[in-house]
Amino acid sequence: MMQTDLENQKKSNNLPPLETHVIQELKQKTSVSHHDPTFSEEAYLLTRLAFRLLRVLGMGYRWMVMLFRLICFGILLLPVWLRLGIVYFGSERIVRNVAYGKNPRNFLDIYLPDPREEKVPVLILVSGGAWTIGYKAWIMIMAKFFMENGVIVISPDYRNFPQGKMDHMILDVGTAVKWTFENVDAYGGDPTRIFLAGQSAGAQLSALSILSQVKDVNGSYHLSLSLPCFDPTKLKGFIGISGPYDLHTFADHYDSRGLRRSVLSRIAHGNLQKYSPTWILRQNVIPELEKKFPPTNLYHGTKDKTQPWTSTRDFAEALSSLKASPRVVYYSGKTHTDIIMEDLFSGDYTLVEDMMGIIFDDKVIHEVWKRDGCLAPRVLIDLAKWV
């Protein structure tokens, strides 16, 4: 599985050595649009949306404190961001800004492992961001690990509020999944081994994108806007990380953390229950859900204050009640971002190694996995966590 010999790479029948011109040809063939946004265009878009978001959210005390903490977090971990930025913008094995749809921000990044003879598994990894500040590069540290260990990673961007609301986000995620099924073979991916994973808001949107493709007892789709994009039974698995699966129950908690209930209601079209996967499962009887919902693995830290771990517990129970029993792992003492960010910065790959076990069905020997060491002085990581 961990083939790196150059001669064997050149013998690959399925995927030629991915030189720059080959990557560009693939990108042109598989892009829905041939407009490739430049760095300055992306920076301008994100900046403009950030100011629009600030106007919507206002500059209350909580948001000012959160913004200050975020700035401190970024400054303390600047050595990490610089190292990752060099890889993200400089690696020829990261294909950036492939258009998967025609709507704003319908671009994705593809992380390609070294060419090999066999087709490799594919992980669609949807980032979080409280439906307001999500961006496809946020999961770069995780994607880099999977890429270096034989997994193609698809990281889609999607419309955030106020540019779009939850219907648009779900549709974007579903469209990205559809694109992956139709195009990943050209990049050396195995269409029969595609996993859909999401972190935080990305987990909720991914779960909803699956549920939007499943008909209820009345033969109708729960989210009427989401036309069938893909067959969820073709997914090899769903992986949810620290997901907010019940907006209705936790709305007051989010309000106390700075995301005002009124704003969340606007994001969810005024109907928090409709966009709560746990509520959907509890209220709508979906015949033979265990045959329609892919095998599910859920992960959550027990000290998550952003989204308490009970959200994952309740979602797992709702799935189990419909005979779609998931595997659930709780990480003792871990916060919302520890398992996807700070732990990896310090060389602790517990979550991604657990995910590798799922992707490769525990057939890969842990000792041969490639890992980065500590990416920043431990004292800076600890200070960033404290902030």
N, C-alpha and C positions, 0 to 999 in steps of 0.2 A: 504493500500500500504506500510506503514511503519512498518510492522510486525517485532517485535524483540523478542517476548516472546519465551523462549527456548523450551517449550513444543510444541508449534506450529511449531517451526523449525524442531523438531524431527519427526513430523507427515508429513513433506513434501513428497509428492509422486513423484515429478519430480526431486528433487535434494537432495541427502543424505548429512548429515553434512560433510562438506569438510575438513576432517582431512588430515594430511600430506600424508598418504599413498593413500588416495582416489585421491588427486590432482595428485600425481605422476603416478597413474594408468591411469587417464584421459590423462595426458600429453603424456604418452607412446603410448596410443591408437591413439591420434589425431596428433602426430608429424609426419611430412613427413620424417624426419631424426631423429635417436635416439641419435645423437651427441649433447650434451648439453654443449655449450661453458662456460668455467669457467670465473670468474671475471678477472683473469690474462690474459686469451686469448682475452677477449673483450677489455681490456685496451691496450694490445699489438697491436691489430688490429686498434683501433682508433688512437693510437699514430703513427703507421706506415703510416696510411692514412693521418694524419695531416701533417706529414713531406712531403709526396708526394704532397699534396695540396699546401704547401708552395713553393715547387719547381716550380709548375705550375704557381702560382699566382705571385711569386716573392716577394721581401721584399721592395716594394715601400713605399713611405711616408704615403699614405692613409691607407694601410694595417697595417703599424706599429702603427699608431694612433688608428685604430680600435681595434687592438690586445691589446694595452695598456688600452683602455677604457673597453674592455671585462674583462681583468684581474682585474681592479679596481671594476667593477660591481660584479664580483664573490667574491672578498674579502669582500666588504661591506655587502653582503647578505649571508656570510658564516653561520650565525646562522640558516637561512632558509634551506640551502643545507644540513646541518647536520641533522636537524629534518626530512626532507623529505627522506634523505638517509637511516635513521634508519627504516622508514616505508617501503621504496622500497625494501631494502634487508632483512628486518626482518619479514614482514607481510606474514602469511600463505595464505592470500587471494589474493596475487599477484602471479600469475603463470608466471614466467619469462622464456624467451627463448624457446618458443614452435616453432618448425620448421614448417613453412607454405609452404615452397618451397625448391628447391634443389640448388638455386643459393647462392652466398655469401651474408651474412647479411639477409637472408630470415628467420628471427626469429621475433616473436611477444610476447608481454606481455598481460596477461589477468587479469583484475581487477574484482574480484568477490564480489558482495554484499552478505550480510548474506542470507543463504538459506531461501526460502519462498515457499508457496504452488503453486503459479502461476508462469508461465514462465515470465521472465522480459525482458524489451527492451534492445537492444544492440546498442552501439555506437562505430563505427570504427573511431578512432581518429588518423589522420596522421599528424605528426609533420612537422614543417618547418625547415629552416636551409640554405636557399639560394642555395639549390641543392648541397651543399658542406660539411656542418657540421651538417646535420640532424641526430637525434638519437631518438629512441623510448621513452627514459626516459624524454625527454625535457618537455613532456606534463603531467608529473606525478602529478602536483598540481591540474590540471583540472580533471584528471582521478580519483584521490582520492575523490574528491567531488562527482562525479557521482557514484562511487562505494559505497560510504557511504549512498547514497540516492536511491538505488534500481536499478541501471543501470550497466549492464556488459559493460566494456570498453575493446576494442581490440586495442592495440597500436603496429602497425607493424613497424619494421625497414625496410629500403630499401637501395639499393646501391646508394652511393653518388659519385659525380665526384671527383677524376679521376677514381675511381673504376668502375663506370658505367656512362652512359649518359642518356639522357631523355627517350629514348625508354625503357631502362632497368628499370628506376624508375617507369614508367607507368605500365610496365608489372608486376613489383613487387607489386605495390598497387593493381592492378587487381587480382593478384594471392591471395593476402591476403584477399580480399573481397570474392573470391570464397571459400577459406578455411573457412571463417566465416560462410557462408551459409551452408556448408557441416558439420560443426563440433560444432557450438555454442549450438545446442540443448543439447548436452551431458553435457554442463556446466550450464544448466538451462536457457539458452537464448531463446527468442522467434524468430524463423527464419522469421516470418512475420512482425517483428518490428525491422528491422535493418536499422540504419541511418549511412551514410557515411559523415564524417566531416574532414576538413583539415584546417590547419592554415598556412598562408603565402605560401611558396612553396608547402606545403602539400595540400593546397586548389587547387592550379593550377593542381597538379598531380592527385588529386582526380577527378576534373572536366574532365581532359583528359582521365582518366581511364573509366569514364562513356561514354564520347563521342566516345571512341575507340570501344565501344560495339554497337554503333548505326550506321546503314547503311545510306548513303547519297542518293541523288536522283538517282544516277547511280547504286545503289544496292551494293556499295563497302564500305569497312571500311576506315575511314580517315587515321588511323595509321595501316599500313599493317602488322607490326610486331606483333601487339597485337591480337592474336587469341581470339575468344570469350571466356571469362572466367566466366562471370556471366550475368544474365539478369537484366539490370538496372531498369526495371519496377518493379522488386521485392523489390527494396530498398524503405523503408518507407519515406526517405527524404535525401536530400543533404544539408549540412551546410558548407558554405565557410566563413572563417574568414581572413580578410586582405589579400586577394589573389592577386598575380600578374598574372592577366588573359590576359595580352597583352604584351608579351616580346618585340615584334617589336616596339611598340609605346614608351615603357619606357626604351629601351636599353641604351640611352644616360643618362637617370637619374640614372640607376644602375651604369653606368660607373663613374659618378660623385660621387657616394657613395662608390666606391672602387672595385666593381665587373666589371672588364674591359670588354668592348664589345667583344673583341676577345675571351676571356675566355667563356663568355656566349654563343657565337656562337659555340664554341667547344662543350659545354654541350648540345646544341640543334642541334647537327649534321649539323651545318651551315645553318639552316633554322628556324629563329625565328618565322616566321608566322605560320609554321606548328604546333608549340607547344604553340600557343596563343589561348585559348578557345574563346575569343571574336572575333578574326579574323576568326576562323573556322565557327562560327555561322553567321558572316556577309557575308562570301564568299561562303559557301556551303549550299544550300537549303536542309534541312533535313525534309522530309515529316512527318507531324504530330508529330513534336518534343514534343509537350505538352503531348503526350501519351507515349513517350519513355524516357523522362528526368524526374527524380523523383521530387516531390515537393521541392522547393529550398528556403532556407533562407540564406541571406548574411549579414555579419556584418563587420563594418570597423570604425576605429577611424578617426576623422576629422583632427587630427594633426599628422598623420602618415607620417613621412618623408622618411622612408625606402621604403614603397610602398604607394604612394598617394591614397587617397580614391576614386579618379576619376576612378581608375581601376575597382572597384566594381560597380560604377555607370554605366560605359560603358558595363560591362558584363551583368548587369541586363537589360539594354536597349536592348542588342543583344538577350537575352533570350525572352524578351517581344515581340520583333519584330517577333519572331517565335511562338508566342502564348504560351510560357512557362513562364508565368509571375511569378517572384520570389517575396518574401517578403524581403525588405531591411531595415536594421536598421543602422543608423550612430550614433556613440557615440561622442558627442561634447567634444573637447579638449583632446581626448585620442590618445596615440601614438601607434606604431606598437605592442609593447609588453605589454602596460598597461593592456589591457582587458584580457590577458591570463596569466599574471604573476604578475606585481607589484600590481595591484588592489587586486588580491586574497591574496597576502602576507599581505596586510593591512586590510583584512576582507571585501572587496567590491566584491560581487559575481554577479554583474549585468549581465555579459555575460552568465555565466553558468546557472544562474537562467532563463534567456531568453531561453536558449537552453532546459532547463528542461520543460519549458512550451510547447515547440515544441514536445519533446519526449513523454510527458504524455498528450498532447492535452489539456493543462491547467486544468487537473483534479486533480492535486496534490496541496494541500494547502501549500502555501509558509512557513507558520509558523512552519511546522513540519520538514522542511529540516534541516539536520545536517550541521553545518558550523564550521570551525575553526575560532578562533579569529585572532588577528594580530599576525603574525608569527615572526616579528622582530620589534625592536624599530622604530617608525615612522621616526625618523631622519635619520636612515640608509637607509630606503626605499627611502626617498626623495633624499638623496645624490646619491643613485644608479641611480635613474631616471635622475638626473641632469648630471651624468657622461655619 
